[in-house]
Amino acid sequence: MTTIALAVLTGIVVLLGGNLPWAVLLAPLNLRVARVVPWAVLPMAIYLWCYWKYISGSWGSKATSSRRRANLRANLLSTEVWGASLVAGLLGFAAIGTMLVLMARLVKLPDSAPLRLPTGMPSITAFVLLAMSSVVAGVTEEAAFRGYMQGPIERRYGLAIAILVNGTVFGLLHFPNHPADIWIMLPYYIAVSAAYGGLTWAANSILPALVLHSGGDVWSLSRLWLTGRPEWQLSPEPGKLIWETGIDAGSLLSAVAFIVFVGLTWWAYVGVHSLSGARSEHEDRDRFGGQLS
């Protein structure tokens, strides 16, 4: 339990260290001061670069640099592994989508506060700030949850426990989005963590999950801005719950689709894991051979 507690605490510190300057200072200030220009993006990009240098072990104490590098798990990947990882991650998104369709028939999913532009802010400025928010979330949340938090727990207790722990913490920390419905939404956040965490395990790197997370947030925040609906509300109007209609063909089809996409996602992740492992072994042999020659 000490490993889990320390990993959770460290992950939260890494998350706050990267996220707070944007969420508490720069983004709110840009919404009030010189709101015509997305000026907050530049200082945040510089800060994020420095933040990455430290948590990846490039900067800071040499005594802890190797541990920080291992915890971040931002291993470089071949083009082949990158392609397979992105396809596998998109299958994971499809599995989450079918899960949401099924959830919408089981429980009433909560609304979300709409995104509104401040007076005088151009749409392009709002989109640039939205995109930067997505990048900040992708970098800091993957570094914190799938890097520093998942890695130590995975090595000690296995992948399933690591995903369950970081998924639960990931969900609980999103309670401001829907404070009255956090327990209803917790399975969704655990599923998202399973998609990103499983991909991180498969590729032995947080980088594919980081890219997909950032891109997914751009899509979900843009959709919230344009439609007023969060990513977990796929339809304009909520359907009737099966407790009202009984089990019908639509609910059965949703359940089957969910099972199929979960199976396809796991098959793809295992393939990425094998490909990544084979690539690493090949590179190790090349390095070893080079030392002998």
N, C-alpha and C positions, 0 to 999 in steps of 0.2 A: 504493500500500500504506500510505502514511502516513495517508491518510484513514480506511482501515479500522482500523488499529491505534489511532488516536486515538478513533474512534467506539466501538470495543469497550471501551477503557479508561474512557472517560467514562461509557458505559452501565453498566459494573460499579460505578463510584463512585456513580452515581445510585441504582442498585439497593441497594447496601449502606447508603447514607445513609438510605434510607427504610425498609428492612426490618430492619436489625439491632436498633434499639431494641425492636421487638416480639419478634423471634425469640430474642434473646439475653437481654433484660432483663425486659420487662413480662410476656409470656406465661408464661415459666417461673416467675417470681415469683408470679403469680396462681395457678399450680398448687400452690404450697406455702403461701402466706400468704393467709388470709381467703378460702379457695377456694369458700365458699358463694356469694359475690357476684362477678360479673365486673367488678371494679373497674378492671382494667387497660384497659378499653375507652375510658374517658374521657380519660386522659392520652395514649393513643395517637391518639385522634381529634384532640386538640389538636395533637399533634406532626405528624400527617399533614397537617393544614390548613396549618401553618407551612411544612412541607416543600414542599407544592404551591405555596404563595405564592412560595417562592424559585425552584424549578425552572421555574415559569411566567413568571418575570421580573417579577412584581409587587413583590417585595422584593429587596433586595440592590443591588449596584452598577448604576447606570444605564448604565455603559459596556458591560455585558454583558447587559442585560435583554432587548434585542431578539433577541440570539442565543439566549438561553435560551428565550424564547417560541417562536421558530421551531423549535428542536430538540425541544421538548416536543410541539408540533403538536396542542395541545388546542383546536382551532378549534371554535367554536360552530356548531351545525347547525340547519337548519330542521326542523320537525316531519315534513315529507315525507321529507327525507333520513334522519332518525332512523328512521322506520318501515321504509324500504327497507333501511337498513343492518342493522337487527336481523333482518329476514327473511333477508337474504343471509348474515349470520353464522350463523344457525341451519342454513341449508343447508351451510355450512362444517362445522358440528358433525356433520351427517349424513354428510358425506364422510369425516370422521375416524372416525366409528363404523364405516362399512363397511370402511375401511382396517384397523381393528383386528380385525374379523372375519376379513379375509383374512390379516393377520399371524399370527393365532392358528393358522391352518392351515399356516403356513410355518415358524414358530419357536415355541419354548416361551417364553411371556411370563412375566416374573418375578413373584413374590409381592411383597407390601408389608407392612411391619410394621403390625399392627392398632392402632387408636386405643382406648385404654382410659382410663376416667375415674379420676381420683385418688379415693381413699377419702373419702367425705363430700361430694363435689361433686355438686350437683343436675344433672339432665339439661339443664334450661333454661339453667343457667350455662355448661355445656359447649357448648351450641349457640350461645350468644351469643359465646363466645370463638372458636368455629369460624367463625362468620360474620365476625367481625372479622379473623381470619386471612385469610379469603378476600378481604375488601376490601383489606387491606394488600398481599396478593399482586397483586391486580388493578391497583391504583394504581401500585405501585412497579415491577412487571415490565413493564407497558405503557409507563410513562414511560421506563424504562431501555431496553428492547429495541425497542419499536416507535416510540418517540420519539427519544431521544438517540442510540441506536445505528443504527436503520434509516434515519432521515432523511438524515444526511450521506452514507451509503453509497449510498442510493437516488438522490440527486441527482447523485452522481459516476459511479456504475457501473450504475445501473438497478435495477429492483425485484427481479429474480431473484437477483442477487448479494447484495443487501441481505438478502433473506429467508434465503438459504443461510448467510450469515455469522451473522446474529442467531439463526437456528434452531440452528446448531451450538453457539454459545456458550450458548444457552438450555438445550440438552440436556446439555451438559457440566457446567453448574452445578447440574443436578438429580441428579448422581451419588450424593449421599447416599441418595436414595430406593431405589436398586438398584445399589450399587457394582460388583457382579460382572457386570452386564448392561447397562452404559451404552451399548455399541456396538450391542446388539440394539435398545435403545429409542431410539437417536438418530433413526431415520426418523420415529418417532412425534412427537418434539419438533419436528423440522423441519416436519412436517405441521401441527402446532398453530401454529407460527410463521407458516406460510404462510396459515393461516386468519385469524389476527389481523393479520398484516402486510399481507396482500392487502386486508383490510377497511379498514385504516388508509390505504392508498394510495387505495382507492376513494372513501372519504368525505373524504379529506384531513384526518383527525382521528383521534386515538387514542381518543376518547370512546366510540364504539360498542364497540370491542374491549375497553375497560376495563370497561364494564358487563357484557358477555358473559363476560369472563374472571372477574370477581368472582362472577357468578351460577353459572358453570360450576364454580368451585371450591367454592361452597357445596354444590352437588349432589354433586360427587365426594368431598369430605371427609365429608359426611353418609352417603353410600353406604359409604365405607370404614369409618366408625364402626359402622354398622348391620349390614353384611354381612361385613366383613373383607376385601373385595375392592377393589383400586384401580380407577380408571376404565378402565384398559386391559384388565381382565379382565371381559368382558361376561357370561360364562356361569359358573354355579356350578362346573361341572366342565370342565376343558380338553378340547377335541376332539382327535381323532387328527390328526397331521400328514399332509400329502399325500405325504410321502416314505414313509409307512407304508401309506397306503391307495391311493395313486395319485390322479390328477386325477379328481374326481367332480363330480356335478351341483351339489353345495353349494359347492364351491370356485369353479366356473365362475360360478355365480350371484353369489357374493360379488365376484368380479372385475368382472363386468358392472355390478353395483350401484355399486361404487366409481367406475368410469369415468363412469357416468351422473351421480352426485352431484358429482363433480369438475367435469364439464361444466356442470351447473346452477349450481354455485357460481360458476364463472368468469363465466358469463352474467350472474348477479345482480350480481357485483362490477363488471363493466363497466357495467351499468345504473346502479348507484349512482354510479360515477365520472362518467358522463355527466350524471346528475341533479345531482350536487354541483357539477360544473363549470358547468352551465347556470345554477344558482342563484347561484353566485359572480359570473358575468358579469352577471346581471340586477341583483344588488345593487350591483355596480360602476357600472353604467349609472345606477341610481337615485341613487347618491351624486354621480356626475358631473353628472347633470341638476340635482340639488338645488343644486350649487355655481353652476351657470349661471343658475338662476332668481333 
